Amino acid sequence: MSPTLLSSPLQGFTDFRFRNAFHHYFGGIDTFYAPYIRLDGKLVIKNSYQRDLQPENNKVSELIPQVMTNDADEFLFVVKYIQELGYKELNWNLGCPYPMVTKKGMGSGLICEPQRIDHILNRVHNETDVIVSMKMRMGYEHPEEILDVFPILDKYPIKNIAIHARIGKQLYNGGVNLEAFQRCTENTRHKLYYNGDITSVAKFKEMQERFPSIDHFMIGRGLIADPFLPSMIKNNTTEYPANRWQIFKEFHDTIYQEYDSALSGPTPIKMKMLGFWEYFSTSFSNPQKTLKKIKKAQNPKSYSEAVKEIFGGERSVK
């Protein structure tokens, strides 16, 4: 039976422009999660978040909005907003590891406050009919923090909990903690999704064998680094298509044009694409050399030439 694959939301990367192009050129993802909506104490949804969730901007098969908050009123405000757009499910981010978030008691910094989580979920389930799902780390300081939250979560009809098998203070450093994730599977009644370090078909199979009860897998950075990965997992193959680099370049050119139209001036588009190339480059035969060429491109013309040279070089490699 084919596994269900989900695209983990990555702030600054997986917006509607990226999602649409990914879905068109590669496929393999069953459900995309939108990067989180954050309100910063004001009940105002930024234009960028609004654009990202507008149904007419999204061409993917299924999209689920996400909120990051530690405040029940903010959560309820976002529920009303997404329901007006036609969405039935809202994912709650208790996974973001970045200090600017966790120091404010949000993302993975909220996992150590079970009573606050309880209060928010109680209000949401009593005052709305939204379907709630969760995206979590196993804690911020230590992986046992999530075990104290499970009894709270078990009180509510949470649709699923996607767990990134790290703690927040790790950021993305060090390995995933598979023993701690195993403990999670043994301590909740809820359906769990696995997330963390699925960077190849071999890695996916390793996780699938390690956790036979898990049939939903979330891919984040690995999906950007190798956009062919989800479809290869689905097709149970390690073989890339013969026109791999042509497809990759068409995808690149599409998102470049989309972001170039949306951003003002050469510097923002250069920084945006450099962020992508820090992941893309790992799929190329010489990642350091590839990234260096992108960094050296100081204007759109030299960038275009660098990209052409990079993809042309890969096509010539036998």
Summary of the structure (lengths in Angstrom):
residues: 318
radius of gyration: 19.9
end to end distance: 34.3
largest distance: 60.9
contacts: 1012
relative contact order: 0.11
helix: 50%
strand: 11%
